[in-house]
Amino acid sequence: MRALFLLAGAVMVIGAGPPKRVTPTEIVAAAPPAAWRAIPADDLLVMDLKAGGRVVVQLAPAFAPVHVGNIRNLATAGYWEGATIYRVQDNYVTQWGNNESEKPWPKGVVAKPPAEYSRGLRGLTIKPLGSPDPYAPAAGFANGWPVAYSPSAGWATLAHCYGTVGVGRGMNPDTGTGGELYAVIGQATRHMDRNLAIVGRVIEGIERLSALPRGTETLGFYKEPSSGVLFRSIRLASQMPAPDRPAFEVMDTNSVSFARYLRVRANRFDDFYRHPAGGVDLCNVQVPVRRKG
C-alpha cells in the first residue's frame, strides 16, 4: 500500500521502494477530473494570424467586467478585421489592434470604461502564495488567476505575469476601451499592476507573440505599418461552430491538487535540484491549463 506524505513542502510517495519525490508535472498529470473546471467558450478570444498560427486568450470578466464586455462586443462585431500586431518591445510587450484608427465603436462598446485596475475582495476565495510579494502586501490565487491583494485595504488585482493580456491606453486618466491589447512577453512587468486593466492571459500560442521581430522605433513600434503582423480573424470561441471550437480546462486553485502543485513549485526536491528555493514568485507558479478532450 502506498501513502502520501508532505515533508518540508515536498510531496513524497512512500511505497515498497525508496521514496519518490514528485515533480509539478507529475502532480498536474495525476490531478483528478474534480480538480479541473472548464473555461466557458465566451471567455476564449481566438486570434488567427493571416500567415498561419493561432493565439488563444482566456478572458477574466470577474476582474474587468466592462473592458471584457467591450472585447466581446468588438469580437462579435468583427471590429478587428484587418487588425495588426504593430508593437513588439523586447522583454516587455507585444501589442495589437487597429492602432489609433478612426473606426467607429460597435454598438454596446463603452467608450470610457471605469478604471478596472483592481476589485474588492468580496466574492474571492484566495489561496495564499506562501511567499512574500515585493509589489503588494500579499499574493495568491483566486478563481484560477494569480492575484496580488491587500487584506487590510480590501483590494485585489490580477498580476502582470508572462502572457498576461492587458488594455492599451493613453496617459492617465484614460482607461482604454479594449480595442488595443497587449501581452507581456518578457520578465513580469509587475510595476504595471493597478495601473492598467488586465483582461486575461494567453493560454495557447504565446510563441506566436514572443518570437516576432522586435520593433525598431521608440517603445518597440514598427517603423512602417506594412511591417505589422496581420490577423485573419479575432473572434470568441462561442462565435465558432461547435465542432471547431477550442476547449480548455484550468486547474481549480482551491483544489488539493493545486495546493500540492504550489508546495512543490516552491520546494523542488526532485533529482535535478540540489538546493530547493524554499519560496516562489507569484508569476513563477503558472496555473495549469490544458486542452479539453
BAKOLGU-864619 format. One record per residue (C-alpha): x negated, y, z. Coordinates in steps of 0.02 Angstrom, whole numbers, padded with zeros to 5 digits, always signed. Each point is the difference from the previous one (the first is absolute). Example, Ala and Ser with C-alpha at 12.3 -4.5 7.8 and 13.67 -1.06 7.14 Angstrom:
REM residues 2
-00615-00225+00390;-00069+00172-00033;
//
This chain:
REM residues 293
+00000+00000+00000;-00063+00174-00042;+00021+00154+00108;-00021+00185-00038;-00105+00107+00118;-00054+00183+00001;-00178+00036+00056;-00068+00177+00004;+00122+00049-00135;-00042-00146-00115;+00124-00131-00052;-00071-00175+00024;+00081-00167-00037;-00052-00139+00118;+00017-00177-00065;-00097-00161-00011;-00157+00084-00069;-00092+00162+00040;+00105+00160+00019;+00053+00076-00166;-00017+00188-00008;+00141+00065-00107;-00023+00139-00129;+00127+00137-00040;+00031-00081-00170;+00042-00166+00082;+00122+00084+00121;+00089+00085-00146;+00009-00162-00098;+00072-00093+00149;+00130+00133+00045;+00175-00077+00000;+00142+00069-00108;+00071+00090+00152;-00157+00109+00007;+00038+00077-00169;+00135+00118-00061;+00049+00040-00178;-00032+00174-00071;+00161+00067-00079;-00007+00026-00188;+00052+00182+00027;-00161+00024+00101;-00114-00058-00141;-00062+00129-00126;-00066-00095-00151;-00123+00098-00107;-00055-00077-00166;-00149+00075-00091;+00011+00027-00188;-00167-00088-00025;+00058-00148+00103;+00003-00041+00184;+00121+00034+00142;-00005+00093+00165;+00134-00035+00131;+00034+00121+00142;+00101-00044+00155;+00101+00152+00053;+00025+00053+00181;+00174+00077+00018;-00003-00015+00190;-00142+00127+00008;+00038+00122-00142;+00183-00026-00049;+00024+00159-00102;-00160-00019-00100;+00034-00184-00030;+00177+00044-00053;-00075+00123-00125;-00117-00135-00067;+00145-00120-00024;+00099+00134-00094;-00151+00045-00107;-00030-00182-00044;+00183-00034-00038;+00009+00153-00114;-00159-00045-00096;-00083+00161+00056;-00175-00074-00015;+00015-00044-00184;-00165+00057-00075;-00079+00026+00172;-00188-00023+00020;-00134-00028+00128;-00087+00168-00012;-00112+00003+00154;-00124-00130+00064;-00113+00066+00137;-00138-00117+00055;+00021-00072+00175;+00161+00098+00021;+00159-00013-00105;+00077-00042-00168;+00146+00115-00043;+00137-00016-00131;+00160+00081-00062;+00044+00134-00127;-00130+00124+00069;+00089+00167+00017;+00125-00038-00136;+00152+00113-00019;+00108-00154-00020;+00163+00028+00097;+00036-00105+00152;+00129-00137-00025;+00164+00003+00093;-00015-00039+00184;-00182+00055+00021;-00029+00115+00148;-00115+00136-00067;-00064+00053+00171;+00000-00148+00119;-00037+00018+00185;-00177-00029+00060;+00015-00188+00029;-00175-00015+00069;+00052-00091+00159;+00156-00070+00081;+00066-00035+00174;-00039-00159+00094;+00183-00044+00025;+00043-00156-00098;-00180-00058-00017;-00072-00153+00086;-00187+00024-00003;-00130-00138+00017;-00151+00093+00074;-00165-00014-00092;-00095-00038+00160;-00145+00112-00049;-00025+00189+00015;+00048+00109-00148;-00103+00158-00037;+00144+00091-00086;+00146-00026+00120;+00037-00041+00182;+00047-00177-00053;+00016-00112-00152;+00087-00161-00045;+00127-00078-00117;+00186+00030-00024;+00118-00078-00125;-00148-00075-00092;-00095+00165-00016;-00158+00070+00081;+00048+00150+00108;-00084+00129+00108;+00108+00066+00142;+00013+00101+00159;+00097-00082+00143;+00007+00165+00095;+00048+00116-00144;+00115-00131-00076;-00058+00000-00182;-00064-00133-00119;-00078+00015-00172;-00054-00120-00135;-00189-00003-00019;-00103+00044-00153;-00083-00169-00028;-00071-00073-00161;+00144-00020-00122;+00116+00120+00093;+00114+00100-00117;+00044+00180+00041;+00083+00151-00080;-00107+00131-00085;+00042+00178+00048;-00060+00179-00009;-00058+00107+00145;+00096-00004+00163;+00149+00019+00023;+00032-00090-00166;+00048-00182+00035;+00003-00072-00176;+00151-00087-00075;-00070-00173-00041;-00026+00037-00184;-00189+00000+00024;-00070-00147+00097;-00173-00055+00056;-00079-00159+00065;-00151-00008+00115;-00142-00090-00092;-00144+00026+00122;-00038+00011+00183;+00157+00030+00102;+00043+00186-00009;+00076+00006+00173;-00027+00188+00015;+00149+00017-00118;+00116-00088+00124;+00146+00114+00050;-00047+00121-00140;+00082-00086-00149;+00150-00112-00025;-00051-00183-00009;+00129-00096-00101;-00075-00174-00018;-00150-00108-00043;-00066-00095-00150;+00032-00186+00029;-00057-00062-00171;-00117+00071-00133;-00103+00122+00103;-00147-00045-00112;+00095+00082-00144;-00015+00165+00094;-00168-00017+00087;-00103-00060-00150;+00043+00144-00117;-00131+00124-00065;-00021+00143+00122;+00058+00173-00052;-00141+00122-00035;+00089+00160+00051;+00027+00072+00174;+00089-00122+00117;-00016-00138-00130;+00121+00067-00129;-00026-00057-00179;-00066+00139-00112;+00119-00036-00144;+00182-00053+00021;-00030-00131-00135;-00124-00084+00117;+00139-00052+00117;+00060-00179+00018;+00177-00018-00068;+00140-00095+00084;+00117-00104-00106;+00133+00006+00135;+00026+00041+00183;+00158-00076+00071;+00073-00084+00152;+00001-00189+00005;+00189+00013+00025;+00012+00077-00175;-00079-00153-00079;+00093-00158-00053;+00003-00119+00148;-00109-00134-00083;-00135+00130-00037;-00007+00083+00170;-00158-00021+00103;+00041-00057+00176;-00108+00016+00156;+00003-00039+00185;-00089+00094+00139;-00052-00076+00166;+00109+00052+00147;-00117+00102+00111;+00103-00053+00152;-00029-00184-00036;-00114-00120+00094;-00096-00031-00161;-00041+00185-00018;-00055+00011+00182;-00123-00143-00032;-00056+00079-00163;-00032+00167+00087;-00103-00082+00139;-00110-00091-00124;-00023+00155-00109;-00072+00085+00154;-00103-00150+00058;-00076-00105-00138;-00072-00159+00076;-00001-00108-00156;-00162-00070-00071;-00053+00153-00103;-00004+00118+00150;-00139+00015+00126;+00064+00151+00098;+00189+00027+00012;+00045+00185-00003;+00118-00007+00149;+00113+00130-00081;+00072+00051-00166;+00046+00155-00099;+00184+00024-00041;-00033+00001-00188;-00105-00158+00010;+00151-00103+00051;+00087-00016-00167;+00177-00058+00035;+00019-00161-00103;+00111+00012-00154;+00029-00146-00118;+00091-00038-00161;+00164-00087+00033;+00025-00166-00087;
//
